[in-house]
Amino acid sequence: MFNRIASLLTICLLLISVVWLNGCNTVEGAGKDIERGGEHLQDAAD
C-alpha cells in the first residue's frame, strides 16, 4: 500500500515539475511579445 502511494506521489510531483518548467518558457515568451507590442504602440504614438 505504501509503495503505491509513494509511486503515485512521485508521478504527480514529476508531472507538476514538467508543467511548471514549460510554463516558465511560455511566460517568458509572452512577456517578450507584450514588450514588443508596447514598443510598437510607443512608436505609433510618437
C-alpha positions as CSV (number, residue, x, y, z in Angstrom):
1,M,0.0,0.0,0.0
2,F,2.8,2.4,0.9
3,N,4.7,1.7,-2.3
4,R,1.6,2.5,-4.4
5,I,1.1,5.8,-2.6
6,A,4.8,6.7,-2.9
7,S,4.7,5.9,-6.6
8,L,1.6,8.0,-7.2
9,L,3.1,10.9,-5.3
10,T,6.3,10.7,-7.3
11,I,4.5,10.6,-10.6
12,C,2.4,13.6,-9.5
13,L,5.5,15.6,-8.5
14,L,7.2,14.8,-11.8
15,L,4.1,16.0,-13.8
16,I,3.9,19.2,-11.8
17,S,7.6,19.8,-12.3
18,V,7.3,19.3,-16.1
19,V,4.2,21.6,-16.3
20,W,5.9,24.3,-14.2
21,L,9.1,24.2,-16.3
22,N,7.2,24.5,-19.5
23,G,5.1,27.4,-18.0
24,C,8.3,29.4,-17.4
25,N,9.2,29.3,-21.1
26,T,5.7,30.2,-22.1
27,V,5.5,33.2,-19.7
28,E,8.9,34.4,-20.8
29,G,7.9,34.3,-24.4
30,A,4.6,36.0,-23.7
31,G,6.4,38.7,-21.8
32,K,8.7,39.3,-24.8
33,D,5.7,39.5,-27.1
34,I,3.9,42.0,-24.9
35,E,7.1,44.1,-24.7
36,R,7.4,44.2,-28.5
37,G,3.7,45.2,-28.7
38,G,4.3,48.0,-26.3
39,E,7.3,49.3,-28.2
40,H,5.2,49.4,-31.4
41,L,2.5,51.4,-29.6
42,Q,5.1,53.8,-28.4
43,D,6.5,54.2,-31.9
44,A,3.0,54.8,-33.3
45,A,2.3,57.4,-30.6
46,D,5.4,59.3,-31.4
